[in-house]
């Protein structure tokens, strides 16, 4: 469905709202810890994390576990590493530009 949505407006029209619901649930869960987020714009930072995770998991589902790299991760390890990457981004210090 992810590949089909790129070329089929009907699939995209039905799929996008479901993904938006998932994004909102993800955001609510993470923003419950807003005070720990060290980014200038917590909502944007959480949106960036959702996009990274959604994209990474989607690519893995579509292309398999060794598309980008020959090193294969089991799903549990992949999930853990994605979680660590998001935590490092959300909890790390850094100055954001305005672009």
C-alpha positions as CSV (number, residue, x, y, z in Angstrom):
1,X,0.0,0.0,0.0
2,X,2.9,2.4,0.7
3,X,4.2,2.0,-2.8
4,X,0.8,2.1,-4.4
5,X,-0.1,5.3,-2.6
6,X,2.6,7.1,-4.5
7,X,0.9,6.5,-7.8
8,X,-2.7,5.9,-6.8
9,X,-4.5,9.0,-5.4
10,X,-7.4,6.9,-4.1
11,X,-5.0,4.8,-1.9
12,X,-3.2,7.9,-0.8
13,X,-6.5,9.6,0.1
14,X,-7.5,6.8,2.4
15,X,-4.0,6.0,3.8
16,X,-2.8,9.5,4.7
17,X,-5.5,10.1,7.4
18,X,-4.6,6.8,9.1
19,X,-1.0,7.8,9.2
20,X,-1.9,11.2,10.5
21,X,-3.8,9.5,13.4
22,X,-0.7,7.5,14.1
23,X,1.4,10.6,14.0
24,X,-0.9,12.4,16.5
25,X,-0.9,9.4,18.9
26,X,2.9,9.2,18.7
27,X,3.2,13.0,19.3
28,X,0.8,12.9,22.3
29,X,2.8,10.0,23.9
30,X,6.2,11.8,23.5
31,X,4.9,15.3,24.3
32,X,3.6,14.0,27.6
33,X,7.3,14.4,28.5
34,X,7.6,17.8,27.0
35,X,9.7,19.2,29.9
36,X,12.5,16.8,29.1
37,X,12.7,17.7,25.4
38,X,15.7,20.1,24.8
39,X,14.7,21.4,21.4
40,X,13.5,25.0,20.8
41,X,10.2,23.7,19.2
42,X,9.2,20.4,20.9
43,X,6.2,19.8,18.5
44,X,8.5,20.1,15.5
45,X,11.1,17.9,17.1
46,X,8.6,15.2,17.8
47,X,7.3,15.5,14.3
48,X,10.8,15.0,13.0
49,X,11.2,11.9,15.1
50,X,7.9,10.4,13.9
51,X,9.0,11.0,10.3
52,X,12.4,9.3,10.9
53,X,10.8,6.3,12.5
54,X,7.9,6.0,10.1
55,X,10.3,6.3,7.1
56,X,12.8,3.8,8.5
57,X,10.2,1.2,9.4
58,X,8.3,1.7,6.1
59,X,11.5,1.2,4.1
60,X,12.3,-1.9,6.1
61,X,8.8,-3.3,5.5
62,X,9.0,-2.5,1.7
63,X,12.6,-3.4,0.9
64,X,13.7,-5.8,3.6
65,X,16.3,-5.6,6.4
66,X,19.4,-5.3,4.3
67,X,18.4,-2.8,1.6
68,X,20.5,0.2,2.9
69,X,23.2,-1.9,4.6
70,X,24.3,-5.5,4.6
71,X,24.2,-5.5,8.4
72,X,20.9,-7.1,9.4
73,X,19.1,-6.1,12.6
74,X,16.3,-8.2,14.1
75,X,13.1,-6.1,14.6
76,X,13.7,-5.7,18.4
77,X,17.2,-4.4,17.9
78,X,16.1,-2.1,15.0
79,X,13.3,-0.7,17.2
80,X,15.7,-0.1,20.1
81,X,18.2,1.7,17.9
82,X,15.4,3.9,16.4
83,X,14.3,4.7,19.9
84,X,17.9,5.6,21.0
85,X,18.3,7.9,17.9
86,X,15.1,9.7,18.7
87,X,16.0,10.1,22.4
88,X,19.5,11.4,21.5
89,X,17.8,14.0,19.2
90,X,15.1,15.0,21.6
91,X,17.2,15.1,24.8
92,X,20.5,16.4,23.3
93,X,21.3,20.0,23.2
94,X,21.6,21.9,20.0
95,X,20.7,25.2,18.4
96,X,18.1,25.1,15.7
97,X,18.2,27.3,12.7
98,X,15.1,29.0,11.4
99,X,14.9,27.3,8.0
